[in-house]
Amino acid sequence: MTIVAAVLILGGGAAAVARQDGSHRPDWARNLPAGYLLPGAIDATAVVSPAPKKGDERYQLDRKIFRETRKLRGTPRWALATSDVKLAPTDLMRDFSCAAGKSLTPETAPKLNRLMMRVLVDGQTINEAVKNRYRRLRPFQIDKGEICQPKSELVTSFDYPSGHTVWGWSWAYVLTQLLPERATPILARGRAYGESRMICGAHNASAVDAGARVAAATVAALNGSAAFRADMDAARTELAALPATDARECRAETDLIERPFR
């Protein structure tokens, strides 16, 4: 598994830009550091449930949720889902700044940024085995409906589990360990990030659930790595020195995340 392949498995925008020859890849996806875990550290096919099969209850529920959430197009929650498509470190740090109560950028939190790039490689490497085993179609390939990003960015990668959700929940689990006093809003943002993939129409609900499980397994295993723990200590010190966000500026996002989407 190459690092580039690990990024490819995120699907969505990354699949469109992370070419094997290095062309069209954004700067953040070039020269990623190695992950923390050894190859084969986790067999995620044994961790998550098998992908739904045509005709079973989970399969039918996925279809129902996809069809129901198409009505959210044009709403503030659809706009948030569209924003959550973006995968660059700058975007994820912005996405979690309100929840963390800290103004996060790659420039102000470089140690956290590098840590998360290594976590990205581990999470997506682990996730690839499950995607390739089940090779499940995305919801818009099963039922007709508009989605919040170009379909051309998604058709070359599989649905189950959601790579975006692995990434979003990995951020949530790591930040919760770094800022336990902010656990509730951070974990709520991780949930909302995964739900954005359902609302967007890029992933089935079951794929989002499976992505959260892959992220949980990955971060649990990472805590056994001395290098990861050392980098966590450095990131914790870094975060302590950062200024707090203005809660008033975060109110709209907080209200939107707290509101059930269906």
Salt bridges, closest charged atoms under 4 A:
ASP27 OD1 - ARG30 NE 3.92
ASP62 OD2 - ARG136 NH1 2.71
GLU68 OE1 - ARG262 NH2 3.07
ASP84 OD1 - ARG189 NH2 2.83
ASP91 OD1 - ARG94 NH1 3.01
ASP95 OD1 - ARG94 NH2 3.17
ASP95 OD1 - ARG189 NH2 3.96
ASP143 OD1 - ARG63 NH2 2.67
ASP143 OD1 - ARG67 NH1 3.72
ASP159 OD2 - ARG136 NH1 3.76
ASP159 OD1 - HIS203 ND1 2.99
GLU195 OE1 - ARG191 NH1 2.93
ASP209 OD2 - ARG213 NE 3.13
ASP231 OD2 - ARG118 NH1 3.69
ASP233 OD1 - ARG236 NH1 2.91
ASP246 OD2 - ARG248 NH2 2.93
GLU253 OE2 - ARG189 NE 3.71
ASP255 OD1 - ARG251 NH2 2.72
GLU258 OE1 - ARG251 NH2 3.87
